[in-house]
């Protein structure tokens, strides 16, 4: 059983969102998946969802380069949220960027768990879930 039941995909590329959704659905058929092409809307959704349900735990897959609000602006806004809400949301950068500056910036941001290179794979999503479950004291999920 996974500790995290909800995934939020934030990427302005609709095709990437569909691909991520398919991979997550095949790997974890019982989770809820919501996707956004606008990071501001994604952040608002996360805040609303986690405020209404104090048990909500969410994995976010966040692209870097997006119009309106990019990943760095998202993370700046996310950082201002209450610690108890932030602790239930695990943000992962999912980007096609192999720019070392982007990787370093993500790695040094305390709100980012992992930096993943697109495309998302079954193995990478399982790694994310298993590592997070282990941190929470649960068994890994095959």
Backbone as a ProteinNet text record, in pm:
[ID]
protein_1_A
[PRIMARY]
XXXXXXXXXXXXXXXXXXXXXXXXXXXXXXXXXXXXXXXXXXXXXXXXXXXXXXXXXXXXXXXXXXXXXXXXXXXXXXXXXXXXXXXXXXXXXXXXXXXXXXXXXXXXXXXXXXXXXXXXXXXXXXXXXXXXXXXXXXXXXX
[TERTIARY]
85.3	0	89.8	55.5	134.4	82.2	172.8	139.4	82.7	129.4	87	-15	-134.9	-244.5	-278.3	-216.5	-249.8	-125.2	-138.1	-32.8	-86	-2.6	-34.7	78.3	41.4	136.8	119.6	228.6	223.1	324.4	271.7	356.2	270.6	324	246.4	236.7	302.8	298.8	190.9	79.3	-34.9	2.4	84.8	124.8	206.2	298	374.3	281.3	182.3	87.4	13.9	-28.7	-98.4	-5.2	117.9	215.9	239.1	259.8	280	159	41.7	-82.8	-89.2	-59.9	-65.2	34.5	153.9	257	217.9	168.6	126.8	7.3	-90.7	-210.1	-173.5	-80.6	-38.8	38.9	115.7	198.8	119.2	33.5	-47.1	-191.6	-269.6	-405.1	-502.5	-471.3	-565.2	-539.4	-449.2	-420.5	-502.8	-515.8	-580.4	-473.4	-499.7	-404.6	-476.6	-417.5	-470.3	-356.1	-385.7	-277.9	-319.6	-218.1	-237.4	-134.2	-174.6	-81	-38.4	-91.1	-61.8	-19.1	101.7	155.7	79	30	-47.7	-173.8	-242.3	-363	-328.5	-217.6	-173.9	-145.7	-77.5	-48	-175.9	-268.1	-396.4	-472.2	-470.4	-536.2	-474.5	-342.2	-272.4	-306.4	-302.4	-334.3	-476.1	-570.9	-711.3	-729.5	-672.7	-686.9	-627.7	-509.4	-441.2	-497.9	-558.3	-620.7	-751.1	-825.8	-954.4	-936.8	-827.8	-805.3	-666.1	-662	-532.3	-453.8	-514.4	-443.2	-389.9	-418.5	-380.2	-228.7	-178.6	-36.8	-25.9	55	56.5	199.6	215.4	340.3	318.3	405.7	396.3	510.8	476.8	575.8	569.6	676.7	677.3	779.4	732.2	822.2	887.1	1001.6	1071	1018.4	1024.6	993.2	846.6	773.4	631.7	597.5	498.1	452.8	372.6	347.3	269	347.1	381.1	458.6	549.5	681.4	773.4	796.7	877.5	901.7	962.8	1053.1	1120.6	1022.6	933.2	829.5	731.5	698.3	612	676.1	804.6	874.2	886.9	905	908.3	773.9	664.9	531.1	503.9	544.9	527.3	599.7	715.8	796.8	727.9	633.1	563.2	446.4	416.3	303.4	338.3	236.3	262.4	340.3	433.9	517	435.7	325	246.1	183.1	153.3	102	217.1	327	443	494.5	485.6	538.1	459.2	339.2	254.2	258.2	336.2	347.6	494.1	519.1	656.3	672.4	752.2	771	893.4	873.6	981	985.7	1102.1	1117.8	1121.6	1039.9	1039.9	1061.4	1182.3	1219.3	1299.9	1296.6	1383.3	1518.5	1531.3	1655	1765.5	1880.6	1998.3	2100.2	2050.1	2132.3	2178.1	2307.7	2362.9	2316.8	2296.1	2246.6	2106	2020	1884.8	1891.4	1976	1990	2040.1	2140.5	2196.3	2094	2024.2	1922	1813.5	1772	1671.1	1726.4	1849.9	1912.3	1929.2	1951.3	1972.6	1842.8	1731.9	1603.7	1546.8	1521.3	1473.7	1334.3	1262.6	1127.8	1125.2	1242.5	1249.5	1309.7	1237.3	1284.8	1385.3	1346.2	1430.2	1422.2	1523.4	1525.7	1524.5	1416.8	1402.4	1407.7	1470.4	1476.6	1361.4	1292.5	1183.8	1241	1163.5	1025.3	1020.4	906.7	883.1	877.6	934.5	929.7	864.1	823.6	766.7	868.5	992.9	1098.6	1118.8	1115.1	1137.6	1020.4	897.8	783.2	781.5	821.6	830	938.4	1050.6	1157.6	1107.6	1041.5	987.8	896.1	798.6	700	766.8	856.1	921	1010.6	1084.2	1169.3	1083.1	977	889.6	820.8	774.3	713	812	935	1037.1	1060.9	1064.6	1081.2	966.9	847.7	730.7	715	809.9	806.6	719.4	683.9	603	691.2	640.7	712.5	712.2	805.3	808.7	695.8	658.8	550.5	608.3	573.8	620.7	524.6
-117.7	0	124	218.4	340.6	447.4	516.7	628.1	744	758.9	868	815.6	874.5	829.9	930.4	1047.5	1152.9	1204	1219.5	1276	1400.4	1503.6	1624.6	1646.4	1651.9	1674.5	1819.1	1894.6	2034.4	2054.4	2068.4	2084.7	2147.4	2245.3	2310.4	2224.6	2108.6	2016	1910.2	1922.6	1832.9	1687.8	1666.8	1530	1467	1543.2	1491.3	1456.9	1541.1	1514.5	1382.7	1359.4	1233.9	1113.8	1129.1	1021.5	989.6	1091.8	1071	1003	1049.6	992.1	841.8	804.2	663	578.4	629.9	555	537.4	643.1	634.4	540.7	552.6	466.1	318.9	287.6	148.2	95.7	184.1	143	138.8	237.2	249.4	280.5	177.5	200.6	262.5	259	308.9	451.7	522.8	659.7	760.3	879.1	988.5	1071.8	1111.1	1191.2	1314.8	1429.4	1554.7	1623.4	1682.5	1751.4	1892.7	1977.2	2118.5	2163.1	2254.9	2316.6	2453.7	2492.9	2622.1	2596.1	2633.8	2605.7	2678	2796.8	2871.1	2794	2741.3	2662.8	2534.2	2473.8	2354	2381.1	2490.8	2527.7	2556.7	2630.1	2659.4	2530.3	2435.6	2306.8	2232.6	2228.5	2159.6	2223.2	2355	2426.2	2392.8	2401.1	2373.6	2229.4	2135.4	1992.7	1959.6	2009.8	1978	2056.6	2170.8	2247.9	2181.6	2130.8	2066	1929.8	1861.3	1727	1720.3	1719	1723.4	1593.6	1488.7	1362.6	1348.9	1444.7	1438.4	1442.1	1347.8	1343.8	1340.6	1429	1449.2	1443.4	1375.4	1378.1	1469.8	1568.5	1663.7	1638.5	1632.2	1627.1	1761.5	1838.9	1979.3	2004.7	2057.9	2097.8	2231.2	2260.6	2386	2502.1	2487.6	2600.7	2600.3	2696.5	2711.7	2859.8	2896.8	3036.1	3062.5	3185	3232.1	3214.6	3090.5	3062.9	2944.3	2966.3	2854.9	2779.1	2675.9	2593.1	2671.8	2763	2837.8	2932	2993	3079.1	2994.4	2876.7	2784	2749.9	2714.5	2675.8	2792	2914	3031.3	3048.9	3034.6	3047.1	2930.6	2811.4	2692.3	2708.7	2770.8	2787.7	2873.5	2955.7	3042.6	2972.7	2850.3	2776.7	2727.6	2699.2	2647.5	2515.5	2497	2375.4	2246	2243.9	2120.6	2083.3	2182.9	2155.7	2111.5	2183.2	2149	2008.7	1963.6	1831.4	1718.3	1746.8	1645.1	1649.6	1740.8	1756.6	1736.9	1639.8	1609.2	1648	1750.2	1806.1	1743	1698.9	1642	1720.6	1764.9	1830.7	1720.8	1735.9	1646.2	1733	1732.3	1826.5	1760.2	1821.4	1776.4	1847.1	1942.2	2017.6	1933	1932.1	1868	1975.2	2097.4	2210.3	2190	2191	2168	2273.6	2397.1	2502.1	2470.5	2421	2380.2	2266.1	2168.5	2053.6	2095.4	2181.9	2228.6	2311.8	2397.4	2480.6	2393.5	2289.8	2199	2120.9	2074.6	1993.6	2072.5	2201.9	2282.7	2341.4	2318.4	2368.3	2266.2	2306.1	2211.4	2154.9	2216	2168.6	2071	2037.7	1945.4	1813.3	1705.8	1571.7	1519	1517.1	1462.7	1549.7	1535.9	1597.3	1481.8	1469.4	1360.8	1417.1	1342.3	1379.7	1310.9	1388.5	1332.2	1231.8	1134.4	1108.3	1031	1041.9	964.6	816.9	733.9	589	520.4	397.5	317.9	304.4	282.9	265.7	392.4	508.5	632.5	663.7	635.7	663	564	439.1	341.5	380.9	430.4	475.6	587.6	685.3	797.5	746.9	665.7	616.9	531.4	441.6	354	429.9	527.8	607	687.5	748.3	825.3	735.1	618.8	524.6	482.4	456.7	415.8	525.8	651.2	764.7	770.5	723.9	728.2	599.9	507.5	384.3	275	285.9	183.2	97.1	-19.7	-109.5	-52.2	-98.4	-57.1	-126.6	-68.5	-118.8	-167.8	-287.8	-343	-307
0	0	0	-81.7	-92.1	2.8	64.2	151.9	69.9	-51.6	-139.5	-239.5	-237.5	-323	-431.8	-427.4	-522.4	-592.9	-723.1	-805.7	-874	-879.6	-953.9	-1053.8	-1180.8	-1288.5	-1333.4	-1335.3	-1377.7	-1489.5	-1609.6	-1728.7	-1837.4	-1907.4	-2013.6	-2139.2	-2140.5	-2253.1	-2228.1	-2297.6	-2278.3	-2308.3	-2408.2	-2444.6	-2331.9	-2272.5	-2158.9	-2042.6	-2017.9	-1909.1	-1932.8	-2057.5	-2090.2	-2073.9	-2118	-2103.4	-1955.9	-1875.4	-1731	-1667.9	-1705.6	-1652.9	-1684.4	-1808.6	-1849	-1769.8	-1754	-1680.7	-1534.3	-1473.6	-1333	-1318.7	-1407.3	-1401.8	-1416.5	-1504.9	-1523.8	-1403.9	-1341.9	-1228.9	-1099	-1078.2	-956.2	-995.1	-1029.8	-1080.6	-980.1	-852.7	-752.1	-705.2	-770.3	-727.1	-807.6	-752.7	-824.1	-892.3	-1015.9	-1092.3	-1145.1	-1119.6	-1170.9	-1242.9	-1359.8	-1429.7	-1466	-1476.1	-1505.6	-1608	-1693.9	-1787.2	-1736.4	-1621.5	-1559.7	-1415.3	-1380.8	-1247	-1137.2	-1165.4	-1064.4	-1028.1	-1130.7	-1105.9	-1029.9	-1063.8	-993.2	-846.8	-819.4	-681.1	-604.3	-665.1	-599.8	-567.6	-661.4	-640.4	-521.4	-516.9	-408.1	-273.2	-267.4	-142.8	-99.2	-192	-160.5	-114.1	-187	-156.1	-18.8	8.1	133.9	252	225.7	333.7	376.4	279.6	309.1	373.6	343.1	394.1	456	587.8	657.5	645.5	590.8	570.1	428.8	344.3	203.4	186.5	106.8	73.3	-78.1	-134.3	-278.5	-332	-445.8	-520.7	-640	-654.8	-765.2	-862.9	-990.8	-1098.1	-1167.6	-1156.4	-1197.1	-1307	-1420	-1528.2	-1491.5	-1549.8	-1519.5	-1602.9	-1734.1	-1823.4	-1862	-1806.3	-1836.1	-1838.8	-1919.7	-1917.5	-1789.3	-1760.4	-1644.4	-1515.7	-1479.5	-1358.3	-1387.5	-1380.2	-1403	-1271.4	-1277.2	-1159.1	-1044	-1075.2	-968.8	-899.9	-975.4	-916.7	-834.9	-886.3	-812.8	-678	-681.6	-559	-460.7	-512	-423.5	-353.5	-428.3	-369.5	-273.7	-311.9	-228.8	-95.6	-99	21.3	127.3	86.7	181.8	251.5	210.6	269	409.2	489.8	624.8	620.2	712	712.5	716.8	789.5	798.4	663.8	581.7	447.2	356.7	360.5	275.7	304.1	427	461.9	396.6	350.1	288.1	135.7	81.5	-63	-101.7	-185.9	-228.2	-374.8	-397.5	-531.4	-596.9	-721.6	-802.7	-932.6	-970.3	-1099.8	-1206.2	-1309.6	-1424.2	-1546.9	-1598.6	-1703.6	-1814	-1930.2	-2038.7	-2030.5	-1938.9	-1924.6	-1861	-1927	-1868.4	-1827	-1816.3	-1775.6	-1631.2	-1611.1	-1476.9	-1376.3	-1421.5	-1331.7	-1282.8	-1372	-1330.4	-1230.4	-1259.1	-1169.9	-1032.1	-1030.7	-903.6	-825.8	-897	-832.3	-769	-839.5	-784.9	-666	-680.8	-575.9	-446.2	-456.5	-336.7	-281.7	-349.6	-300	-201.7	-78.2	22.2	-7.2	-101	-133.8	-250.9	-305.4	-418.9	-372.4	-399.2	-363.2	-465.1	-592.9	-699.6	-824	-905.7	-1038.6	-1137.8	-1212.4	-1309.6	-1450.6	-1539.2	-1680.5	-1753.9	-1837.1	-1918.6	-2017.5	-2054	-2013.8	-1882.1	-1814.7	-1694.1	-1731.5	-1646.2	-1669.4	-1550.2	-1572.6	-1464	-1350.7	-1388.3	-1287.2	-1203.8	-1268.6	-1192.7	-1100.1	-1144.7	-1057.4	-941	-965.9	-856.7	-757.2	-806.5	-718.3	-627.3	-686.2	-607.7	-497.1	-534.2	-436.7	-329.8	-371	-273.4	-176.1	-225.5	-136.9	-39	-88.5	0.3	101.7	58.1	152.6	260.9	219.3	316.2	419	372.6	464.7	566.5	522.3	608.9	689.7	674.9	753	694.7	565.2	501.4	412.4	380	289.5	148.9	67.2	-71.7	-146.5	-260	-341.7	-472.8	-512.5	-640.3	-750.5
[MASK]
++++++++++++++++++++++++++++++++++++++++++++++++++++++++++++++++++++++++++++++++++++++++++++++++++++++++++++++++++++++++++++++++++++++++++++++

